[in-house]
Amino acid sequence: LHTTLLIGTVAQYQAIASASSITPLQRIQPVTGALTINTINTPNIFGAELVLLSEGGFVLGTTGNIAVAKITATGDAVMLYFNFRDSKWYPK
């Protein structure tokens, strides 16, 4: 069980499952499973950067708000930047 310090309190560092649409719980987000993620829903508190930590080798697809497809392996960290002009996430 991992913990992290968030705004002065200790909170669970929770993983989310890969799915067609995901909603990260924190800016650095562990993701389990190997399904294709096409849409990333994020609260405004994350700003324009997000890191997805691959715990199962998910794929980023382009049928939603992700601009460039990417295949990950278990253990990869994918930095994504949000472009407010086209409302899409761009993986680095």
C-alpha positions in Angstrom: 0.0 0.0 0.0 1.5 3.3 -1.1 0.8 6.7 0.4 1.7 10.2 -0.6 1.4 13.6 0.9 -1.3 15.7 -0.7 -1.9 19.2 0.6 -0.8 18.5 4.1 -2.6 15.2 4.6 -1.6 11.6 4.0 -3.9 10.0 1.3 -4.0 6.6 -0.4 -2.0 6.4 -3.6 -4.7 4.5 -5.5 -4.3 2.7 -8.9 -7.1 2.9 -11.4 -7.9 0.2 -14.0 -7.3 0.8 -17.7 -10.5 1.3 -19.7 -11.7 3.2 -22.8 -12.3 6.2 -20.5 -10.4 6.9 -17.3 -10.6 9.6 -14.6 -7.2 9.9 -12.8 -7.3 10.4 -9.0 -3.9 12.2 -8.8 -1.4 13.9 -11.1 0.9 10.8 -11.0 -1.5 8.0 -11.6 -0.7 4.2 -11.5 -2.8 2.4 -14.1 -3.5 -1.4 -14.0 -4.5 -3.6 -16.9 -3.8 -3.8 -20.6 -6.9 -2.2 -22.1 -6.8 0.7 -24.6 -7.4 4.2 -23.0 -9.0 6.6 -25.5 -10.3 9.4 -23.2 -8.7 10.9 -20.2 -11.2 12.9 -18.0 -9.3 15.1 -15.5 -10.4 17.6 -12.9 -9.1 21.2 -13.4 -6.7 20.8 -10.4 -4.2 18.8 -12.5 -3.4 21.6 -14.9 -1.9 20.6 -18.2 0.4 17.7 -17.1 -0.3 14.1 -16.1 1.9 11.1 -15.6 0.4 7.6 -16.1 2.4 4.7 -14.6 1.9 1.5 -16.5 1.3 -1.5 -14.2 0.0 -3.7 -16.9 1.0 -2.5 -20.4 -2.0 -0.3 -21.4 -2.3 1.3 -24.8 -3.2 5.0 -25.5 -5.7 5.2 -28.4 -6.8 8.2 -30.5 -10.6 7.8 -30.8 -11.1 10.2 -27.8 -9.1 13.1 -26.5 -5.6 11.6 -26.9 -3.7 13.0 -29.9 -1.0 10.3 -30.5 -1.2 6.6 -30.0 1.3 4.9 -27.7 1.9 1.3 -26.5 3.3 1.0 -23.0 5.1 -1.8 -21.3 4.7 -2.7 -17.6 6.9 -0.2 -15.7 6.7 2.6 -18.2 5.9 6.2 -17.1 4.1 8.2 -19.7 4.1 12.0 -19.3 1.1 13.7 -21.0 0.6 17.4 -21.8 -2.9 18.9 -22.4 -3.2 21.2 -25.4 -6.0 23.7 -24.6 -6.3 24.7 -28.3 -7.5 21.2 -29.5 -8.5 19.8 -26.1 -6.3 16.7 -26.5 -3.6 15.0 -24.4 -0.1 14.6 -26.0 2.1 11.8 -24.7 5.8 12.6 -24.5 
